[in-house]
């Protein structure tokens, strides 16, 4: 007798076509299959193992492989359905890489909830050329920025993977009713907290069954359906209650300059309305300060960029300005580590 993860909802479809378990297994083994990664994951999902191996993004550290219970992923999908009132037969779009948890969970939700899953190649603007509207989509902030004039095609849009900038938030408020920023990670098998960007909310609220606490200055997630023990994060937050918090930034990114600690994501938030292009705050070695704050732009350095520094305190202002033609990204997330290494090489070369 198969496990609960081997059951496929009767309404489940891929690109409008219904599949039973045997057909999915046959399709996954076909060399003619254009969606090989999708069907390979489905084959792994439907096998006899109660666990599945996931890869963390590595956007703030070394990528690693972890094992999670498929049952936890099912409960997560069911919680999403309850929170957003998703119904069997509704349409969803997979526009994220299947490599990481966000893409995998879109597939699991479709299988468990009975969604009609349409598949498109991951791109910066996944719905712009599509005439079809969708009930449910998950995107990165980078994709949302490129899709802003087409979000009327989407009933419920989840955005996650990296923080949503203030300038992007302002574009969303009152433009549509269903854009939600999510908070979560591979270890929590997708989101555990939601922020309604369409209503201008500025704090995350837990989904049912999740509570939060503060552990040595970092957010701790209590999620019984995922782990018997709390999940300790590396994120600094302002804890409002055991179900609500404001995200501040990641501890691992802290810059120690002249004995003063700076959170680059907090500085980025202050400057986020000043530029129309992606940028990050980073650091370089400094003989006097230990580390010095720098700013890195994608594509080009904006005209009069330094006028925006007036929003920062004197000791928060970048001491060097760089640009790279393109930012390295992992699953839509800006890869700070690679960018910093490139800037470090530029700094050493004196370019």
C-alpha positions as CSV (number, residue, x, y, z in Angstrom):
1,X,0.0,0.0,0.0
2,X,1.5,3.3,-1.1
3,X,2.3,6.3,1.1
4,X,0.1,9.4,1.2
5,X,2.6,11.2,-1.1
6,X,1.8,8.6,-3.8
7,X,-1.8,9.7,-4.1
8,X,-2.6,12.1,-6.9
9,X,-5.6,14.4,-6.8
10,X,-8.2,13.5,-9.4
11,X,-8.3,17.1,-10.7
12,X,-4.5,17.3,-11.2
13,X,-3.4,18.3,-14.7
14,X,-0.3,19.5,-16.5
15,X,-0.9,22.0,-19.2
16,X,-4.6,21.0,-19.2
17,X,-4.0,17.3,-19.5
18,X,-4.9,14.8,-16.8
19,X,-2.4,12.2,-15.7
20,X,-2.7,9.1,-13.5
21,X,0.3,7.8,-11.6
22,X,1.4,5.2,-14.2
23,X,1.3,7.8,-17.0
24,X,3.5,10.2,-15.0
25,X,6.0,7.4,-14.3
26,X,6.1,6.5,-18.0
27,X,6.4,10.1,-19.1
28,X,9.3,10.7,-16.7
29,X,11.3,7.9,-18.4
30,X,10.6,9.1,-21.9
31,X,13.6,10.6,-23.7
32,X,11.2,12.7,-25.8
33,X,9.8,14.5,-22.7
34,X,10.4,18.3,-23.0
35,X,9.7,18.8,-19.3
36,X,12.3,16.3,-18.2
37,X,13.2,18.1,-14.9
38,X,9.5,18.3,-13.9
39,X,8.7,14.6,-14.6
40,X,12.0,13.5,-13.0
41,X,10.9,15.3,-9.8
42,X,7.4,13.7,-10.0
43,X,9.1,10.3,-10.3
44,X,11.1,11.0,-7.2
45,X,8.0,12.3,-5.4
46,X,5.9,9.2,-6.3
47,X,8.5,6.6,-5.3
48,X,8.3,4.5,-2.1
49,X,10.6,6.8,0.0
50,X,8.9,8.9,2.7
51,X,11.7,11.5,2.4
52,X,13.0,13.7,-0.4
53,X,16.4,15.4,-0.8
54,X,16.4,19.2,-1.3
55,X,19.1,21.6,-2.1
56,X,19.4,24.9,-0.3
57,X,19.9,28.0,-2.5
58,X,23.3,29.0,-1.1
59,X,22.6,32.6,-1.7
60,X,24.0,33.6,1.7
61,X,26.3,30.7,2.4
62,X,27.4,27.3,1.0
63,X,24.6,25.3,-0.7
64,X,23.9,22.0,1.0
65,X,21.6,19.0,0.6
66,X,19.0,18.2,3.3
67,X,16.3,15.5,3.6
68,X,12.8,16.4,4.5
69,X,9.6,14.4,5.0
70,X,7.2,14.4,2.1
71,X,4.4,14.5,4.6
72,X,5.6,17.9,5.7
73,X,5.5,19.2,2.2
74,X,1.9,17.9,1.8
75,X,0.9,19.7,5.0
76,X,2.5,22.8,3.7
77,X,0.6,22.6,0.5
78,X,-2.7,22.1,2.4
79,X,-1.9,25.1,4.6
80,X,-1.4,27.2,1.5
81,X,-4.7,26.1,0.1
82,X,-6.5,27.0,3.3
83,X,-4.8,30.4,3.6
84,X,-5.4,31.5,0.0
85,X,-8.6,29.5,-0.6
86,X,-7.3,27.5,-3.5
87,X,-9.7,25.1,-5.1
88,X,-9.3,21.9,-7.1
89,X,-9.3,22.7,-10.9
90,X,-7.8,26.2,-10.5
91,X,-4.9,27.1,-12.7
92,X,-1.3,27.5,-11.6
93,X,1.9,28.5,-13.4
94,X,5.3,27.0,-12.8
95,X,7.8,29.7,-13.8
96,X,10.5,28.9,-11.2
97,X,13.4,26.4,-11.5
98,X,12.5,23.0,-10.4
99,X,15.9,22.7,-8.7
100,X,14.9,24.5,-5.6
101,X,12.1,24.3,-3.0
102,X,9.9,27.1,-4.5
103,X,9.6,25.3,-7.8
104,X,9.2,21.9,-6.2
105,X,6.4,23.1,-3.9
106,X,4.4,24.5,-6.9
107,X,4.4,21.0,-8.3
108,X,3.5,19.4,-4.9
109,X,0.6,21.8,-4.5
110,X,-0.7,21.0,-7.9
111,X,-0.5,17.2,-7.2
112,X,-2.0,17.4,-3.7
113,X,-4.6,20.2,-4.3
114,X,-5.7,19.2,-7.8
115,X,-4.5,22.2,-9.7
116,X,-4.0,22.5,-13.4
117,X,-0.3,23.3,-13.6
118,X,1.0,25.1,-16.7
119,X,4.7,25.0,-17.2
120,X,6.9,27.7,-18.8
121,X,10.6,28.1,-19.0
122,X,11.9,30.3,-16.1
123,X,12.4,33.9,-17.3
124,X,12.4,37.5,-16.0
125,X,8.9,38.1,-17.4
126,X,7.0,34.7,-17.4
127,X,3.4,35.9,-18.1
128,X,4.0,38.9,-20.3
129,X,3.6,36.9,-23.6
130,X,0.9,34.6,-22.3
131,X,-2.7,35.3,-23.1
132,X,-4.0,33.0,-20.4
133,X,-4.8,34.2,-16.9
134,X,-3.9,32.2,-13.8
135,X,-5.3,31.7,-10.3
136,X,-2.0,31.0,-8.6
137,X,1.6,31.8,-9.3
138,X,4.9,32.1,-7.3
139,X,7.6,34.5,-8.5
140,X,10.8,36.1,-7.3
141,X,10.9,39.9,-6.8
142,X,13.0,40.2,-10.0
143,X,10.2,38.5,-12.0
144,X,7.5,40.6,-10.3
145,X,9.3,43.8,-11.3
146,X,9.2,42.7,-14.9
147,X,5.6,41.5,-14.7
148,X,4.1,44.6,-12.9
149,X,2.0,45.6,-15.9
150,X,0.6,42.2,-16.3
151,X,-0.4,41.2,-12.8
152,X,-4.0,41.7,-13.7
153,X,-3.7,38.2,-15.2
154,X,-3.0,36.7,-11.8
155,X,-5.5,36.2,-9.0
156,X,-3.1,35.2,-6.3
157,X,0.7,35.9,-6.6
158,X,3.3,34.9,-4.1
159,X,6.6,36.6,-4.2
160,X,9.6,35.4,-2.3
161,X,13.3,34.3,-2.4
162,X,14.6,37.7,-1.5
163,X,13.2,40.9,0.1
164,X,10.8,43.1,-2.0
165,X,12.2,46.6,-2.3
166,X,10.3,49.7,-1.2
167,X,10.0,51.0,-4.7
168,X,8.4,47.7,-5.9
169,X,6.1,47.7,-2.9
170,X,4.8,51.1,-3.8
171,X,4.1,49.9,-7.4
172,X,1.9,47.1,-6.0
173,X,-0.2,48.9,-3.3
174,X,-3.8,49.3,-4.5
175,X,-2.9,48.1,-8.1
176,X,-4.2,44.6,-7.4
177,X,-5.7,42.6,-4.5
178,X,-3.6,39.5,-4.4
179,X,0.2,40.0,-4.2
180,X,1.7,38.5,-1.1
181,X,5.3,38.5,0.1
182,X,6.3,35.2,1.7
183,X,8.9,34.3,4.3
184,X,10.4,30.8,4.4
185,X,13.3,28.7,3.5
186,X,14.2,25.2,2.2
187,X,14.3,23.9,5.8
188,X,10.7,25.0,6.4
189,X,9.5,23.6,3.0
190,X,8.3,26.9,1.6
191,X,6.6,29.8,3.4
192,X,5.7,30.0,7.1
193,X,4.7,33.7,7.1
194,X,2.8,36.0,4.7
195,X,2.7,39.8,4.1
196,X,-0.1,41.3,2.0
197,X,1.7,43.8,-0.3
198,X,-1.5,44.8,-2.0
199,X,-2.8,46.2,1.3
200,X,0.5,47.8,2.2
201,X,1.3,45.5,5.2
202,X,4.8,46.0,6.6
203,X,5.0,42.9,8.9
204,X,4.8,39.1,8.3
205,X,2.0,37.1,9.9
206,X,2.4,33.3,10.5
207,X,0.3,30.8,8.6
208,X,-1.9,28.6,10.9
209,X,0.0,26.3,13.2
210,X,3.3,28.3,13.1
211,X,4.6,30.5,16.0
212,X,7.8,32.5,16.4
213,X,10.2,33.3,19.2
214,X,13.5,35.2,19.6
215,X,16.7,33.1,20.2
216,X,19.9,35.0,20.8
217,X,18.7,37.8,18.6
218,X,17.6,35.6,15.7
219,X,14.1,34.4,14.6
220,X,13.2,30.9,15.8
221,X,10.4,29.1,14.0
222,X,8.1,26.6,15.8
223,X,6.5,24.4,13.2
224,X,5.4,21.0,14.6
225,X,4.5,19.6,11.2
226,X,8.0,20.2,9.9
227,X,10.2,19.5,13.0
228,X,9.8,18.5,16.6
229,X,12.5,21.0,17.4
230,X,12.4,24.7,16.6
231,X,14.1,25.8,13.4
232,X,16.6,28.5,14.2
233,X,17.2,31.0,11.4
234,X,20.0,33.5,10.8
235,X,17.5,36.4,10.5
236,X,17.2,39.4,12.7
237,X,13.6,40.5,13.2
238,X,11.5,42.8,15.3
239,X,9.2,40.3,17.1
240,X,5.8,41.9,17.4
241,X,4.0,38.8,18.8
242,X,4.4,35.0,18.6
243,X,2.7,35.1,15.2
244,X,3.9,38.4,13.7
245,X,7.3,40.0,13.0
246,X,9.1,42.7,11.0
247,X,12.1,41.4,9.1
248,X,15.3,43.4,9.6
249,X,18.1,41.3,7.8
250,X,20.4,38.4,8.0
251,X,23.1,38.2,10.7
252,X,25.5,36.6,8.3
253,X,25.7,39.7,6.2
254,X,26.7,42.1,9.0
255,X,29.5,44.4,8.1
256,X,31.9,45.4,10.9
257,X,33.4,48.8,10.0
258,X,35.5,50.6,12.6
259,X,33.9,48.5,15.4
260,X,30.4,49.5,14.3
261,X,28.1,46.8,12.9
262,X,26.0,47.5,9.9
263,X,23.2,45.5,8.3
264,X,23.5,45.9,4.5
265,X,19.9,45.0,3.9
266,X,18.7,47.7,6.3
267,X,20.8,50.3,4.4
268,X,19.5,49.0,1.1
269,X,15.9,49.5,2.3
270,X,16.7,53.1,3.1
271,X,18.0,53.7,-0.4
272,X,15.6,51.4,-2.3
273,X,13.4,54.3,-3.6
274,X,16.4,56.1,-5.1
275,X,17.4,53.8,-7.9
276,X,15.5,52.1,-10.7
277,X,18.1,49.4,-11.1
278,X,19.2,46.5,-8.8
279,X,22.0,47.3,-6.3
280,X,23.5,45.9,-3.1
281,X,25.5,47.2,-0.2
282,X,28.6,45.1,0.4
283,X,32.1,45.6,1.9
284,X,35.8,45.4,1.2
285,X,38.8,45.0,3.4
286,X,40.2,48.3,4.8
287,X,43.5,48.7,6.7
288,X,42.0,51.3,9.0
289,X,38.3,50.2,9.5
290,X,38.7,46.5,9.0
291,X,35.9,46.6,6.5
292,X,34.5,49.5,4.5
293,X,31.0,49.9,3.1
294,X,30.6,49.9,-0.7
295,X,27.7,50.0,-3.0
296,X,27.4,47.9,-6.2
297,X,25.0,48.7,-9.1
298,X,23.9,46.4,-11.9
299,X,24.4,47.6,-15.5
300,X,25.7,51.1,-14.7
301,X,26.3,53.7,-12.0
302,X,23.3,56.0,-11.8
303,X,23.7,59.7,-12.5
304,X,23.9,61.7,-9.2
305,X,24.0,58.5,-7.3
306,X,25.7,60.2,-4.3
307,X,22.8,62.5,-3.7
308,X,20.9,59.5,-2.2
309,X,23.6,59.1,0.4
310,X,22.0,62.0,2.2
311,X,19.4,59.6,3.5
312,X,22.2,57.7,5.4
313,X,24.1,58.7,8.5
314,X,27.7,59.8,7.8
315,X,29.3,56.5,9.0
316,X,26.7,54.5,6.9
317,X,27.6,56.0,3.6
318,X,29.5,53.9,1.0
319,X,33.2,54.7,0.6
320,X,33.5,53.1,-2.8
321,X,31.0,52.7,-5.8
322,X,31.2,49.9,-8.3
323,X,29.0,48.4,-11.1
324,X,28.8,45.0,-12.8
325,X,27.2,44.5,-16.1
326,X,25.1,41.6,-14.7
327,X,24.5,40.4,-11.1
328,X,24.9,36.7,-10.5
329,X,21.6,35.1,-9.3
330,X,20.6,31.8,-7.9
331,X,16.9,31.0,-8.4
332,X,16.2,34.7,-8.8
333,X,18.1,35.7,-5.7
334,X,21.1,38.0,-6.0
335,X,24.2,36.1,-5.1
336,X,26.0,38.4,-2.8
337,X,29.0,36.1,-2.3
338,X,29.9,36.0,-6.0
339,X,29.3,39.7,-6.5
340,X,31.5,40.5,-3.5
341,X,34.3,38.3,-4.9
342,X,34.1,40.1,-8.3
343,X,34.3,43.5,-6.6
344,X,37.2,42.3,-4.5
345,X,39.1,41.4,-7.6
346,X,38.3,44.8,-9.2
347,X,39.5,46.5,-6.0
348,X,42.7,44.5,-6.0
349,X,43.3,45.3,-9.7
350,X,42.6,49.0,-9.1
351,X,39.8,49.0,-11.8
